[in-house]
Amino acid sequence: MPDRTYRVIQWMTGDVGQVGIRHFTENPVYDLVGVLVHSKDKVGRDAGDLAGIGPTGVIATDDAEAVAATDADCVFYTPVIMDVDTVCRLLRSGKNVVTTSGFFHPTAHFRDAGEQVRAACADGGASFHAAGIHPGYAGDVLPLTLARVASRVDKVEVWEVVNVLTDAPVDHIDWMGFGKDRDKFLSEPTILGLGVPFFAQSMQMIADGLGVHIDEVTADLQAATATEDIPHDEGVLPRGTVAAQHHTWSAMVDGAPLIVYHAIYLTAGPDQLDPPWDWGRTRYRIVIDGDPPTELTMHGLVAADGTMTHPGYTWTAMAAINAIPDVCDAPPGWLTHLDLGLVQPRGLVRR
C-alpha cells in the first residue's frame, strides 16, 4: 500500500482526461474526488461511465465553483487551451495543478501569464507543472536524457510522425487543414503553426539544459497532395488536395540550427502522395548529431498480427500524471522538468 494517497480532481474529460479517470481509479496512490465536464450530456453521469470503466461513485458536474471548492491535493487540468485565470484561481485555493495544456518551460512569449502563475503559486502555497508527449516529453525530456551519454552535441533533431487516419481522431482531418487546396493551405495559418510558441518552450528547455542561447526560431512548411481520392470514416479527401504536411521549426544558435523539430502528419502512404513521402509509421524519433551520433525511437508496440495502436493520449496523460506526487510534495512554485529532475512514478506496479 502507498505511504500516502493524493486526492485528485479531473478537470475536463476528453481523450486525455479519460486516461486520468481510469488511472486515478485503478492506482491506489490516488483518490479521485471530483470531475468537471463541459458538455451538458455528461453532467450527472458517473466518471467511470465517461471513461469506459465500471462505476467510480464520482459524479460529473459542470459546476466549476463547486469542483474548485472540493478538498483536493491536485487538479489534473486537461483542456486543449489553458485558461490562465482558472488555473490561477485553483492555485490560489491551495491546490496544486498538473496540466497537459502548457506552460512547459518559461519563454518570453508567455512572460506575463507565467508571472501570474508564479504569483498564484505564492499566494496559495501551491505548485504548477505542465507535461505531455510533445511538447513536454518527447521533444525535451528525451533529448536531454539522450544528451547525457554524448561527448559533443552538434544538432538535436526530433521527428513526430503521425498517421492521422489510423492514430488520431477523425476530427484532425478538418482542423489540421487536410483536403484543402495546396496553395491555399500553404498561405494560411495552420493549427500546428499556431502551436510554435509551445514547441519553442521545449526548445528553450533543451537550450537551458545545454547551457546555450537561442537567437531565433525559424519555420518551414511543405505539403503533399493526394494522387487519388482517400476515403475516411467521415468522407473522402479529394484527389489533388493536401493529404500530408511537414512542419520544420529550427532553433538557431550562433547562426546555425541546433534544435530542429519535424512535425509530420499524414493521411496516406507514399503510393498515394505527391511527392511520394515515405515517413513510416507513427512514432517519435530523436537524433543527436555529435560524438557519438545517437538515435532513439519511441513508438507503440506492434502486436503479433502486425497491428499497432498508437498510445499517444495515454503517453500525453501519463507524462503529467506520474509527476503529481513529486509536484504535490515539492515547495510552491512553477516547476519545470528541470526543477523536478527525475520523476519517480508511484503505484505503477500493481499485482
Secondary structure as a PSIPRED ss2 file (coil, helix, strand):
# PSIPRED VFORMAT (PSIPRED V4.0)

   1 M C   1.000  0.000  0.000
   2 P C   1.000  0.000  0.000
   3 D C   1.000  0.000  0.000
   4 R C   1.000  0.000  0.000
   5 T C   1.000  0.000  0.000
   6 Y E   0.000  0.000  1.000
   7 R E   0.000  0.000  1.000
   8 V E   0.000  0.000  1.000
   9 I E   0.000  0.000  1.000
  10 Q E   0.000  0.000  1.000
  11 W E   0.000  0.000  1.000
  12 M C   1.000  0.000  0.000
  13 T C   1.000  0.000  0.000
  14 G C   1.000  0.000  0.000
  15 D H   0.000  1.000  0.000
  16 V H   0.000  1.000  0.000
  17 G H   0.000  1.000  0.000
  18 Q H   0.000  1.000  0.000
  19 V H   0.000  1.000  0.000
  20 G H   0.000  1.000  0.000
  21 I H   0.000  1.000  0.000
  22 R H   0.000  1.000  0.000
  23 H H   0.000  1.000  0.000
  24 F H   0.000  1.000  0.000
  25 T H   0.000  1.000  0.000
  26 E H   0.000  1.000  0.000
  27 N C   1.000  0.000  0.000
  28 P C   1.000  0.000  0.000
  29 V C   1.000  0.000  0.000
  30 Y E   0.000  0.000  1.000
  31 D E   0.000  0.000  1.000
  32 L E   0.000  0.000  1.000
  33 V E   0.000  0.000  1.000
  34 G E   0.000  0.000  1.000
  35 V E   0.000  0.000  1.000
  36 L E   0.000  0.000  1.000
  37 V C   1.000  0.000  0.000
  38 H C   1.000  0.000  0.000
  39 S C   1.000  0.000  0.000
  40 K H   0.000  1.000  0.000
  41 D H   0.000  1.000  0.000
  42 K H   0.000  1.000  0.000
  43 V C   1.000  0.000  0.000
  44 G C   1.000  0.000  0.000
  45 R C   1.000  0.000  0.000
  46 D E   0.000  0.000  1.000
  47 A H   0.000  1.000  0.000
  48 G H   0.000  1.000  0.000
  49 D H   0.000  1.000  0.000
  50 L H   0.000  1.000  0.000
  51 A H   0.000  1.000  0.000
  52 G C   1.000  0.000  0.000
  53 I C   1.000  0.000  0.000
  54 G C   1.000  0.000  0.000
  55 P C   1.000  0.000  0.000
  56 T C   1.000  0.000  0.000
  57 G C   1.000  0.000  0.000
  58 V C   1.000  0.000  0.000
  59 I E   0.000  0.000  1.000
  60 A C   1.000  0.000  0.000
  61 T E   0.000  0.000  1.000
  62 D C   1.000  0.000  0.000
  63 D C   1.000  0.000  0.000
  64 A H   0.000  1.000  0.000
  65 E H   0.000  1.000  0.000
  66 A H   0.000  1.000  0.000
  67 V H   0.000  1.000  0.000
  68 A H   0.000  1.000  0.000
  69 A C   1.000  0.000  0.000
  70 T C   1.000  0.000  0.000
  71 D C   1.000  0.000  0.000
  72 A C   1.000  0.000  0.000
  73 D C   1.000  0.000  0.000
  74 C E   0.000  0.000  1.000
  75 V E   0.000  0.000  1.000
  76 F E   0.000  0.000  1.000
  77 Y E   0.000  0.000  1.000
  78 T C   1.000  0.000  0.000
  79 P C   1.000  0.000  0.000
  80 V C   1.000  0.000  0.000
  81 I C   1.000  0.000  0.000
  82 M C   1.000  0.000  0.000
  83 D C   1.000  0.000  0.000
  84 V H   0.000  1.000  0.000
  85 D H   0.000  1.000  0.000
  86 T H   0.000  1.000  0.000
  87 V H   0.000  1.000  0.000
  88 C H   0.000  1.000  0.000
  89 R H   0.000  1.000  0.000
  90 L H   0.000  1.000  0.000
  91 L H   0.000  1.000  0.000
  92 R H   0.000  1.000  0.000
  93 S C   1.000  0.000  0.000
  94 G C   1.000  0.000  0.000
  95 K C   1.000  0.000  0.000
  96 N E   0.000  0.000  1.000
  97 V E   0.000  0.000  1.000
  98 V E   0.000  0.000  1.000
  99 T E   0.000  0.000  1.000
 100 T C   1.000  0.000  0.000
 101 S C   1.000  0.000  0.000
 102 G C   1.000  0.000  0.000
 103 F C   1.000  0.000  0.000
 104 F C   1.000  0.000  0.000
 105 H C   1.000  0.000  0.000
 106 P C   1.000  0.000  0.000
 107 T C   1.000  0.000  0.000
 108 A H   0.000  1.000  0.000
 109 H H   0.000  1.000  0.000
 110 F H   0.000  1.000  0.000
 111 R H   0.000  1.000  0.000
 112 D H   0.000  1.000  0.000
 113 A H   0.000  1.000  0.000
 114 G H   0.000  1.000  0.000
 115 E H   0.000  1.000  0.000
 116 Q H   0.000  1.000  0.000
 117 V H   0.000  1.000  0.000
 118 R H   0.000  1.000  0.000
 119 A H   0.000  1.000  0.000
 120 A H   0.000  1.000  0.000
 121 C H   0.000  1.000  0.000
 122 A H   0.000  1.000  0.000
 123 D H   0.000  1.000  0.000
 124 G H   0.000  1.000  0.000
 125 G C   1.000  0.000  0.000
 126 A C   1.000  0.000  0.000
 127 S E   0.000  0.000  1.000
 128 F E   0.000  0.000  1.000
 129 H E   0.000  0.000  1.000
 130 A E   0.000  0.000  1.000
 131 A C   1.000  0.000  0.000
 132 G C   1.000  0.000  0.000
 133 I C   1.000  0.000  0.000
 134 H C   1.000  0.000  0.000
 135 P C   1.000  0.000  0.000
 136 G C   1.000  0.000  0.000
 137 Y C   1.000  0.000  0.000
 138 A C   1.000  0.000  0.000
 139 G C   1.000  0.000  0.000
 140 D C   1.000  0.000  0.000
 141 V H   0.000  1.000  0.000
 142 L H   0.000  1.000  0.000
 143 P H   0.000  1.000  0.000
 144 L H   0.000  1.000  0.000
 145 T H   0.000  1.000  0.000
 146 L H   0.000  1.000  0.000
 147 A H   0.000  1.000  0.000
 148 R C   1.000  0.000  0.000
 149 V C   1.000  0.000  0.000
 150 A C   1.000  0.000  0.000
 151 S C   1.000  0.000  0.000
 152 R E   0.000  0.000  1.000
 153 V E   0.000  0.000  1.000
 154 D E   0.000  0.000  1.000
 155 K E   0.000  0.000  1.000
 156 V E   0.000  0.000  1.000
 157 E E   0.000  0.000  1.000
 158 V E   0.000  0.000  1.000
 159 W E   0.000  0.000  1.000
 160 E E   0.000  0.000  1.000
 161 V E   0.000  0.000  1.000
 162 V E   0.000  0.000  1.000
 163 N E   0.000  0.000  1.000
 164 V H   0.000  1.000  0.000
 165 L H   0.000  1.000  0.000
 166 T H   0.000  1.000  0.000
 167 D H   0.000  1.000  0.000
 168 A C   1.000  0.000  0.000
 169 P C   1.000  0.000  0.000
 170 V C   1.000  0.000  0.000
 171 D C   1.000  0.000  0.000
 172 H H   0.000  1.000  0.000
 173 I H   0.000  1.000  0.000
 174 D H   0.000  1.000  0.000
 175 W H   0.000  1.000  0.000
 176 M C   1.000  0.000  0.000
 177 G C   1.000  0.000  0.000
 178 F C   1.000  0.000  0.000
 179 G C   1.000  0.000  0.000
 180 K C   1.000  0.000  0.000
 181 D C   1.000  0.000  0.000
 182 R H   0.000  1.000  0.000
 183 D H   0.000  1.000  0.000
 184 K H   0.000  1.000  0.000
 185 F H   0.000  1.000  0.000
 186 L H   0.000  1.000  0.000
 187 S H   0.000  1.000  0.000
 188 E C   1.000  0.000  0.000
 189 P C   1.000  0.000  0.000
 190 T C   1.000  0.000  0.000
 191 I H   0.000  1.000  0.000
 192 L H   0.000  1.000  0.000
 193 G H   0.000  1.000  0.000
 194 L H   0.000  1.000  0.000
 195 G C   1.000  0.000  0.000
 196 V H   0.000  1.000  0.000
 197 P H   0.000  1.000  0.000
 198 F H   0.000  1.000  0.000
 199 F H   0.000  1.000  0.000
 200 A H   0.000  1.000  0.000
 201 Q H   0.000  1.000  0.000
 202 S H   0.000  1.000  0.000
 203 M H   0.000  1.000  0.000
 204 Q H   0.000  1.000  0.000
 205 M H   0.000  1.000  0.000
 206 I H   0.000  1.000  0.000
 207 A H   0.000  1.000  0.000
 208 D H   0.000  1.000  0.000
 209 G H   0.000  1.000  0.000
 210 L H   0.000  1.000  0.000
 211 G C   1.000  0.000  0.000
 212 V C   1.000  0.000  0.000
 213 H C   1.000  0.000  0.000
 214 I C   1.000  0.000  0.000
 215 D C   1.000  0.000  0.000
 216 E E   0.000  0.000  1.000
 217 V E   0.000  0.000  1.000
 218 T E   0.000  0.000  1.000
 219 A E   0.000  0.000  1.000
 220 D E   0.000  0.000  1.000
 221 L E   0.000  0.000  1.000
 222 Q E   0.000  0.000  1.000
 223 A E   0.000  0.000  1.000
 224 A E   0.000  0.000  1.000
 225 T E   0.000  0.000  1.000
 226 A E   0.000  0.000  1.000
 227 T C   1.000  0.000  0.000
 228 E C   1.000  0.000  0.000
 229 D C   1.000  0.000  0.000
 230 I E   0.000  0.000  1.000
 231 P E   0.000  0.000  1.000
 232 H E   0.000  0.000  1.000
 233 D C   1.000  0.000  0.000
 234 E C   1.000  0.000  0.000
 235 G E   0.000  0.000  1.000
 236 V E   0.000  0.000  1.000
 237 L E   0.000  0.000  1.000
 238 P C   1.000  0.000  0.000
 239 R C   1.000  0.000  0.000
 240 G C   1.000  0.000  0.000
 241 T C   1.000  0.000  0.000
 242 V E   0.000  0.000  1.000
 243 A E   0.000  0.000  1.000
 244 A E   0.000  0.000  1.000
 245 Q E   0.000  0.000  1.000
 246 H E   0.000  0.000  1.000
 247 H E   0.000  0.000  1.000
 248 T E   0.000  0.000  1.000
 249 W E   0.000  0.000  1.000
 250 S E   0.000  0.000  1.000
 251 A E   0.000  0.000  1.000
 252 M E   0.000  0.000  1.000
 253 V E   0.000  0.000  1.000
 254 D C   1.000  0.000  0.000
 255 G C   1.000  0.000  0.000
 256 A E   0.000  0.000  1.000
 257 P E   0.000  0.000  1.000
 258 L E   0.000  0.000  1.000
 259 I E   0.000  0.000  1.000
 260 V E   0.000  0.000  1.000
 261 Y E   0.000  0.000  1.000
 262 H E   0.000  0.000  1.000
 263 A E   0.000  0.000  1.000
 264 I E   0.000  0.000  1.000
 265 Y E   0.000  0.000  1.000
 266 L E   0.000  0.000  1.000
 267 T C   1.000  0.000  0.000
 268 A C   1.000  0.000  0.000
 269 G C   1.000  0.000  0.000
 270 P H   0.000  1.000  0.000
 271 D H   0.000  1.000  0.000
 272 Q H   0.000  1.000  0.000
 273 L E   0.000  0.000  1.000
 274 D E   0.000  0.000  1.000
 275 P C   1.000  0.000  0.000
 276 P C   1.000  0.000  0.000
 277 W C   1.000  0.000  0.000
 278 D C   1.000  0.000  0.000
 279 W C   1.000  0.000  0.000
 280 G C   1.000  0.000  0.000
 281 R C   1.000  0.000  0.000
 282 T C   1.000  0.000  0.000
 283 R E   0.000  0.000  1.000
 284 Y E   0.000  0.000  1.000
 285 R E   0.000  0.000  1.000
 286 I E   0.000  0.000  1.000
 287 V E   0.000  0.000  1.000
 288 I E   0.000  0.000  1.000
 289 D E   0.000  0.000  1.000
 290 G E   0.000  0.000  1.000
 291 D E   0.000  0.000  1.000
 292 P C   1.000  0.000  0.000
 293 P C   1.000  0.000  0.000
 294 T E   0.000  0.000  1.000
 295 E E   0.000  0.000  1.000
 296 L E   0.000  0.000  1.000
 297 T E   0.000  0.000  1.000
 298 M E   0.000  0.000  1.000
 299 H C   1.000  0.000  0.000
 300 G C   1.000  0.000  0.000
 301 L C   1.000  0.000  0.000
 302 V C   1.000  0.000  0.000
 303 A C   1.000  0.000  0.000
 304 A C   1.000  0.000  0.000
 305 D C   1.000  0.000  0.000
 306 G C   1.000  0.000  0.000
 307 T C   1.000  0.000  0.000
 308 M C   1.000  0.000  0.000
 309 T C   1.000  0.000  0.000
 310 H C   1.000  0.000  0.000
 311 P C   1.000  0.000  0.000
 312 G H   0.000  1.000  0.000
 313 Y H   0.000  1.000  0.000
 314 T H   0.000  1.000  0.000
 315 W H   0.000  1.000  0.000
 316 T H   0.000  1.000  0.000
 317 A H   0.000  1.000  0.000
 318 M H   0.000  1.000  0.000
 319 A H   0.000  1.000  0.000
 320 A H   0.000  1.000  0.000
 321 I H   0.000  1.000  0.000
 322 N C   1.000  0.000  0.000
 323 A C   1.000  0.000  0.000
 324 I H   0.000  1.000  0.000
 325 P H   0.000  1.000  0.000
 326 D H   0.000  1.000  0.000
 327 V H   0.000  1.000  0.000
 328 C H   0.000  1.000  0.000
 329 D H   0.000  1.000  0.000
 330 A C   1.000  0.000  0.000
 331 P C   1.000  0.000  0.000
 332 P C   1.000  0.000  0.000
 333 G E   0.000  0.000  1.000
 334 W E   0.000  0.000  1.000
 335 L C   1.000  0.000  0.000
 336 T C   1.000  0.000  0.000
 337 H H   0.000  1.000  0.000
 338 L H   0.000  1.000  0.000
 339 D H   0.000  1.000  0.000
 340 L H   0.000  1.000  0.000
 341 G C   1.000  0.000  0.000
 342 L C   1.000  0.000  0.000
 343 V C   1.000  0.000  0.000
 344 Q C   1.000  0.000  0.000
 345 P C   1.000  0.000  0.000
 346 R C   1.000  0.000  0.000
 347 G C   1.000  0.000  0.000
 348 L C   1.000  0.000  0.000
 349 V C   1.000  0.000  0.000
 350 R C   1.000  0.000  0.000
 351 R C   1.000  0.000  0.000
